Amino acid sequence: MIILAVDTAGPMCAACLYDGELGQATASVSKNIGRGHAEHLPAVVSEVLEKAAFSFEQITHIAVTIGPGSFAGIRVGISYCRALALALDIPVTGVSSLQAMAFGVSSETEKDTLSLLDARRGEVYLSAASPSGAVLIAPKAMSYEDALKVVSSKKYVICGNGIFPVKDLAEDGLSALELMHTNAYPEIEIVAKLALNQLQDGKVLAPRPQYLRQADAKPNENFALSRA
């Protein structure tokens, strides 16, 4: 099983080829571009294939991060991967960015891990995974106050930048908190590894955007025109 994994849900434009039989990445490229994923993604995928000396026809499965994250970035990655999967006639699965973050730390520490991404406006995106990649808390948007209750249970190792606004609410600052990585995106090899677990378990996610809350931009109804 050769998986092409793609992540454009955050500031990174990343891709890797993952060999399921060897259990390792054959080649990977990650570029911190911030924006402009549509312009960079095809070149990043081509660079990965060139580094691995692979052709598109050797890819058997595709995995793509579905968010939460950048509205445009998520749509770019999903659109590209769905189109490529259709052209190659191979399966494509979605991978939650939050679950990949949590799984990356839990597989390293062998402890249940909670990932938090700062969503602004008084909310975090939150999820939890076990070392096997099992979903302990499904991805959801949660207020800082409610997230503090989950964090304060001290059942989890914590990762992600969403911990900072949550910690600010705690009287003791949660000084005893076991905090791992604070980056707001998963490593691309972890995305591929989690996708492999999903495919082997038959728990394939549809490659649809996982925004977790409504878009910030809304139509201005004050200027709506009546229809004849």
PyMOL commands that set and color helices and strands:
alter all, ss='L'
color gray80, all
select helices_A, chain A and resi 37-52+56-58+71-88+97-109+144-152+163-167+188-201+221-223
alter helices_A, ss='H'
color red, helices_A
select strands_A, chain A and resi 2-7+12-19+24-32+61-65+92-95+113-120+123-129+135-143+157-159
alter strands_A, ss='S'
color yellow, strands_A
deselect
rebuild
show_as cartoon
